Amino acid sequence: MQLIINKNDFAGIRNISVNASDDIVNEHIRNAQISKFVDYIGQELLTRIVNNLTAPEIVNILDEKDYTYKGKNYTSSGLKTVLVNLSYARYVLNGSDNDTPYGFVKKDSQYSQPTEYKILVGKSEEAENIAFADFRTVHDYLIRHSDIYPEYIGNCNVEREVNEMKFIKISR
């Protein structure tokens, strides 16, 4: 499957090691794209996006976008931001064997020491929560423009509680 984003798309959203190989980063992007991301948007819309990455209506949902709906101004964070955060969540947990010769490290002095696993889990969960928060803005855009994105309606399966708000999208 063609990847929607690449390592360069992390810039300005998430910091990853410049030493991280493209192959490793792409592995985490692909895994996020075919697991969590597809649950957010549904297989039909994912296929449409992958097959039409440069189409204007696809660029509108991939990139951050300001728009007006019923006289009010809104911002959609864009699906690239969502996918970067989902990919980063996987990268943090699974990239330690590849990021440096000694794994993810925190610098205390001239020497490094591995970051505790529970800290990595926290960073991963934080990235997933941010991805979901960003996705809510894209979800609103997709619903408000369902005539352009009919594949989205009823084709994804997401359930998550954020700030006591339950968000459910039920599959057909």
N, C-alpha and C positions, 0 to 999 in steps of 0.2 A: 504494500500500500504506500502511496506517495505521502510524504510527510507534509503537514500543513505549515509547520514552523521549522526553524533550524537554530543552531547555536547563537547566531547573531540576534535573533529575536529576544533573547534573554536580556540584552542590554537595556538598561533603564527600568527593568522590572525585577530581575533577580541577578545577583552576582554569582557567577561560577568561575572556577579557576581557569585562567588562560591556558593552563597546562592540560585541562581536561580534553581528551581526544574527541574529535567530531563523532567517531564511531560510538563511543560510550554515551555521549549526550544524545545522539540520534536513537540509540537503543531505548533510552528512557522516554524520549518523545514518542517513539512508536508504541511502546508499551502503554503509556498514558493515553494515547490517541485511540487505541483499540480496546481499552478497558474502561476507565472512568469517563473519559471524554464522550465516548459513544453513548454512554448512559445518560449524559446530559442532553445531547442533541438528537439522538436517534440515528439508526443506521442509514436511513434514506437521506437525511440531510447531510450526514457525513460523506456519503458517496457523492452527492451533488457538489459539495464543497471541494472534495479532492479532485473531481473531474473538471472543475471550472474555477480554479484558484484566481484567475485574473478577471473574471466577469464582474461588472460593476456591482451587481446585487450581492455577490459573494464578498467582495472587498468591503462592502458596507457592514457586514456582520463580523468580518475578521478583524478589522481595525477599529480603534476607538472612534466613536462618531457622536457628534452633537446633532440632535434632530428636534423637530417640533411635532407634537401630536395634540390635536384638539386645542390648539392655542397655547400649550404649555411646552417649555423647553426641557429636554431630557438629554442624558448622556448614556450611551452604551459603551461599556468598557472594551468590548470586542472579544471575539473568541480566541484570538492569539494570546491575549493576556490570561485568559482562563487556562489555555493549554500550556502556557509557560509555567504557571503556578502548579498545575497538576504534574507536569514533567519534573519540575524542581523538587516536588514532594518525593518523587521516586528517586531522583538523583541523590538527594540528601541521605536517604536510607540505604541505597544500594550502590552508591558511587564511591564508598570509602576505600575500596580496594584499588581504585583507579585514579583517584584525585591526586594523591601524592604517593610517593613510595611508602609512606607510613599511615595512609588513610587521611580522613578529615582531621585537622589538627587545630589547636588554638595556640597562639604564640604567647608564651609567658616571658621568654627571654630569647637568647640565641638558639635555644632548644625548643622543640615542639613536643606536644604530647597528644595522644588521641582524644577526641571529644567523646564524652560519655554517650552511650547509646540512648539513654532517656532524653538527653538534650537534642539528639538528632531526631527522635520521635516527635518531640515538641515542635521542632522546626518544620518537620514534614506535615504535622497536623495543622500548623499555622498556615502553611502554603495552601493546603487543601481548603481551609476555611476562607482564605482570601479568594481562591479560585471560585468557590461557591458564591461568595458575595459579589464578585465581578459577574458571574454567570447570571445572577438575578437581573442585572441591568440589561444583559443580552436577551434573556428570556422575555422581559417586557417589550423590547424592540421587536422580537420575533412574533410575539402575540399581536402587537399593534400593527404589524405588517404581514399578517397571516395570508393575505392574498398573494404576496410575493414568495412566502416560505410555507406553502401548504404541507410540506413534508414534516414540519416540526409539530404540528398539532397532533397530539395523541400518539406520537411515535417514540417517546423517550420515557425513561423510568428513573426518576430522581426523588429521593425522600431524604430530607435532612432538616434538622432543627438548628436554627441560628437565632440567637437572641430571643428565645422563646417563640419564634415564628416557625411554623411547620410549613414546608414547601413540598408539595407532592405533584408529580406529573405521572399520570398513569398510562401504561401502554394499551394499545388496542387489543 
